[in-house]
């Protein structure tokens, strides 16, 4: 197969095939969502799962009754929270964990009833980084919220976030890792927002696997230059949005496929090239020749994706 024919045909398949409007599954009453699963009553939520009664958010996992939040997990009744976990009944939080009934704070850990405070751990009834009695705290907060407009409070929170010292790298139980927001991982270089990742390079949003490079929202093993390759996929290169696929390259939006090359919108197929079936022997011979020609043309050097 000639390289020009392969590239032209693959591009035609990718561009001309009908695209699904929302790559979501197992949801109930979820409108305008993308890459959302196992959720109910969600609206404008992108990337997440196990979400209920949430609106306008991104990267939400196991959350309920949350609005305008980004990258939060296991949280309930939160508004305008970013990079938070296990928070409850809180508004305007940044990088907080195990926090409840707090507002306009940054970097809280195991705290309750905090207001306009930062870098506080294991504390309650803290107003502007000073601890008070329950009664005095409630008086101060009520008076302050009556005095200030919502916009003024929001501006003060932004100023607090900008001026509060914070650690440059956030890691939890990691070994030999370089990046940010990494947990339970080993041997990660330039990784961001990864969990249980091993031997990951230049990757963001994912983990739960090993030996991946140049990936975004990818899990499992042996992926290179992939976006959205998840759910028990293995050994995929230059692929976009694959689910439970094995040994696939240059594929786009395929599901439950194995040994496919240059395929688009296939499900449950094996030994396919450009959406056409081959015998196992012919597939291996054709793919070997294709890879050789792609390398010669500079399209298979593992530093360039097909445009």
C-alpha positions, 0 to 999 in steps of 0.5 A: 500500500502506497503512503499517499493512498494510506494517508489520504484514505485515513484522512477521508475516513476520519473527516467524512465519517459521522461523529457521535455528538457525545461520547457518554454512556450509562447516563440518565437525563444528562444533557450537553455532556461529553465523556461522562458515564454512570451519571444522573441529572447532569448538565454541561459536564465534561469528562467525569463519572458517577455524577448526580445533579451537577451543572457546568463542570469539568473533570468531576468524579463521584460528586453530587449537587455541585455547580461550576466546579473543575477537577473535584472528586467525592464532593457534595454541595460545592460551588466554584471549587477547583482541584478539591476532594472530599469537600462538602457544602463549600464555595470558592475553594482552591486545592482543598481536601476534606473540607466542609462549610468553608468559603473563599479559601485555598489549601485547606486540609481536614478543616471546617468553617473557614473563611478567607483563609489559606494553608490551614490544616486540622482547624475549625472556625478560622476567619482570615487565618485567625481562630475564633470561637464558634459564636464569634466566627459566625458573627464575623462572617455574617457581618463581613458578607453583609458589608462586601458584595459578592464581586468584592469577596471574589476579588479578595479570594483571588488576591488571597490565592495569588499571595498565599505561598504554596508548594511547587509540586503536589505529590502523595506517596510517589517515588522518583516523580517530577510533575504536579498533582501526582499520587501513588505513582512511580518513575513519572517525568513531566506528569500532571494529574496522574494517579497510580502511574508507573513509567509515564512520560509527558502525560496529563490526566490519567494513570492507572497503568504503566509505560505510557508517553505523550498521552492525555486522558489515557490509562492502562499500558503501553500507549504513545501519542494517545488521547482518550485511550482508556478502559483496559486498552493496551499497546496503542499508538497515535490513537484518539478515543479508544475504549478496550482496544489492543494493538491498535495504531492510527485509529480514531473512535474505535471500541473493543477492537484488536489489531487495527491500523488506520481505522475509524469508528469500528466496534468489535473488529480484528485485523482491519486496515482502513476499515477493511478486513484482512486475514491475520497473515495478510494484515501482519504483512501489510502493516509491517510494510506500511510501518516501514514506508511510514518510517521512511517518509518520516511519519512513524518516527514516534515524534510526529502524528499524522495531521 
